Amino acid sequence: MVDTSKISNEVLTAYLDGELGKVESSKLAKLIELDPPLRRRLEQLKFDNAVLVQAFDGLKVPDLDSVLTPGRNPVPANSAPQVSTRPPPAMVSGERKASPRQDNAPGWSKARMSLAAGFLLAVFSAGYFVNEFVLPLRNLPLIADNKPVKQGWRQSVAVYVSLFTTETLNRSATAASMVQQELATLSRDIGLPLPPNAIQVDGLAYKRGELLSLDNQPLVQLAYLYEGKTPVAFCIIRSSKGKKAMEFEQRNGLEVAYWRSDNFSFMVLGDLPKEALAEIAKGFSISF
C-alpha cells in the first residue's frame, strides 16, 4: 500500500499542470481516486482567484494596478475609509443650535442609516479582500498543510494576467521607437531570439515586454491588446522537459494555450473565446 502522505505538493501541482509523464500521471490518478485524504489535498491546491473576485463582484475594490505594480505603494493593511471630524452645520459656531425640522424633512431615517451602514460594510469588506487575498498573490502561493506550495508557472502567470486591464497596458506601453531595443534585451535575458516580426500576430497590438522571475528562472512576458481592448499575454520560460504539442485549458477565468519546444515552454492566455485564442497561439507557434 502506498503511503500517499509522502506524495509532495510539488508532485500534485505538476499533476494539475499536466507536467507529469503519462505513466506517472496515470498512477497518481488511481491513487487520488482511491485515497480521500490525497483527494482533499488535491482539491485544496485547486485554488482559483476568480472565485474570490466573483464573491466581491459588486464591491468597489481599491485600484489593483496600484497594488501590484512595482514601485507603487500597496494598500496599507490597516486602511479604512476616512470619516470627517467636522461638526455638522448646526454646531459650527461653537454652540448647539436648535434646528427646527419639518415633518417631511429627510433627516437620518432608519432606511438611510441602514443604507449608510451597508455602504461602510462594503468599503471595509473591499479593503479586507485586497489585504487578505490580493496582496498575498504577489508572494505566490497557495498554502496547504501550513507549508508554502509551489503552484506551477502557468497558474502563477494566470493569477497575474487576470488582473490586467486595458488601462494597465495602455498606461505602461513601450514607446514604438524602443520596442526593438526592448526585445533585444529580453532575448538576451531568456536566451531565445525575439525578432519583431516573430512576436507580431494578427489582431494583437504589442504593448510591452517585461522580465519576471519564477523559482529563480527568467520568465519573459509580452503583453498585447486584442482588438484594442482585451489583454493577452505571450509568455516564455526555459524548460528541459522536451517537446509537447499544444494543449488548452482555463485558469482564473482565462483561456490558456501552452506547448513546449526542446528548451522552452510557451503560453498564450487571455479572456477570449477559445477559437480566437487558438488562432493567436498558432500564430506564435509558427515562430516558436
Summary of the structure (lengths in Angstrom):
residues: 288
radius of gyration: 24.8
end to end distance: 43.9
largest distance: 83.2
contacts: 744
relative contact order: 0.10
helix: 42%
strand: 20%
